[in-house]
Amino acid sequence: MYIKRLQRNKKNRNSLIFKRRIVEVYRAEIAQPADIQRYLHISLTELRQLNRWYFRHRLAPYLYPHKAYKAMKKHNQDAYVKALERRF
């Protein structure tokens, strides 16, 4: 049933909603990877890439919230003052 519903929207293959639904069906084990490959023409390599994309962008921020902020540079006033003192 889920595969047939996704087959109707196959032309929107690059949309985020379509990608998310495919991975959710795959992760919930509603459909086997062979069925996804046969009916939706998505290779196993692409399915693995989508699975990694789903984890990175949908699940990881909720599972590891402390890692989401490490990419942001923290502005420290003391470090700024020390850098100015070294410069002069």
ZARO-689620 format. One record per residue (C-alpha): residue number from 0; residue in one letter; z, x, y. Coordinates in Angstrom, 2 decimals, padded with zeros to 5 digits, always signed. Each point is the difference from the previous one (the first is absolute). Layout:
! residues N
NUM / a / Z / X / Y
...
! end
This chain:
! residues 88
0 / m / +000.00 / +000.00 / +000.00
1 / y / +000.92 / +002.75 / +002.46
2 / i / -003.07 / +002.04 / -000.83
3 / k / -002.29 / -002.99 / +000.56
4 / r / +001.60 / -000.63 / +003.37
5 / l / -000.49 / +003.64 / +000.96
6 / q / -003.60 / -000.09 / -001.25
7 / r / -000.86 / -002.59 / +002.64
8 / n / +001.20 / +002.34 / +002.74
9 / k / -001.64 / +003.09 / -001.45
10 / k / -002.32 / +000.39 / +002.98
11 / n / +003.04 / +000.71 / +002.21
12 / r / +000.76 / +003.05 / -002.09
13 / n / +001.03 / +002.20 / +002.90
14 / s / +002.46 / -002.45 / +001.49
15 / l / +003.69 / +000.80 / -000.20
16 / i / +000.88 / -003.39 / -001.45
17 / f / -002.43 / +000.46 / -002.89
18 / k / +001.31 / +003.50 / -000.74
19 / r / +003.59 / -001.18 / +000.14
20 / r / -000.65 / -002.93 / -002.33
21 / i / -001.77 / +002.19 / -002.56
22 / v / +002.88 / +002.45 / -000.11
23 / e / +002.60 / -002.76 / -000.16
24 / v / -001.81 / -001.56 / -002.96
25 / y / -000.21 / +003.42 / -001.65
26 / r / +003.65 / +000.89 / +000.66
27 / a / +001.27 / -003.36 / -001.21
28 / e / -002.03 / +000.52 / -003.19
29 / i / -001.73 / -003.34 / +000.44
30 / a / -003.32 / +001.68 / -000.75
31 / q / -000.76 / +003.13 / -001.96
32 / p / -001.87 / +002.89 / +001.66
33 / a / -002.93 / -000.60 / -002.36
34 / d / -000.31 / -003.59 / +001.23
35 / i / +000.10 / +001.11 / +003.63
36 / q / -002.69 / +002.56 / -000.73
37 / r / -002.18 / -002.46 / -001.87
38 / y / +000.15 / -003.00 / +002.32
39 / l / +000.59 / +001.55 / +003.42
40 / h / -001.96 / +003.24 / -000.58
41 / i / +002.85 / +002.20 / +001.20
42 / s / +000.23 / +003.27 / -001.88
43 / l / +003.26 / +001.27 / -001.43
44 / t / -000.02 / +002.89 / +002.47
45 / e / -000.32 / -002.39 / +002.92
46 / l / +002.75 / -002.17 / -001.47
47 / r / +002.35 / +003.00 / -000.18
48 / q / -000.85 / +000.88 / +003.61
49 / l / +000.72 / -003.56 / +001.08
50 / n / +003.28 / +000.11 / -001.89
51 / r / +001.04 / +003.16 / +001.84
52 / w / -001.11 / -001.55 / +003.32
53 / y / +002.07 / -003.10 / -000.75
54 / f / +003.08 / +002.05 / -000.78
55 / r / -000.37 / +002.21 / +003.04
56 / h / -000.61 / -002.76 / +002.52
57 / r / +001.73 / -003.06 / -001.44
58 / l / +002.91 / +001.15 / -002.16
59 / a / +001.09 / +003.45 / +001.15
60 / p / +001.23 / -001.07 / +003.47
61 / y / +002.38 / -002.45 / -001.67
62 / l / +001.08 / +002.30 / -002.83
63 / y / +000.38 / +003.16 / +002.09
64 / p / +000.65 / -001.02 / +003.61
65 / h / +001.52 / +003.36 / +000.92
66 / k / -003.30 / +001.79 / -000.67
67 / a / -001.96 / -002.24 / +002.35
68 / y / +001.61 / +001.49 / +003.07
69 / k / -000.28 / +003.67 / -000.90
70 / a / -003.53 / +000.13 / +001.36
71 / m / +001.26 / -000.93 / +003.45
72 / k / +001.08 / +002.93 / +002.14
73 / k / +003.51 / -000.33 / +001.31
74 / h / +000.46 / +000.97 / +003.63
75 / n / +003.13 / +002.02 / +000.46
76 / q / +001.14 / +000.64 / +003.58
77 / d / +001.94 / +003.17 / -000.95
78 / a / -003.04 / +001.55 / -001.67
79 / y / -002.06 / -000.75 / +003.09
80 / v / +002.56 / +001.71 / +002.26
81 / k / +000.16 / +003.06 / -002.28
82 / a / -003.78 / +000.28 / +000.02
83 / l / -000.01 / -000.07 / +003.79
84 / e / +002.72 / +002.65 / +000.18
85 / r / -001.94 / +002.29 / -002.33
86 / r / -003.10 / -000.51 / +002.10
87 / f / +001.73 / +001.21 / +003.21
! end
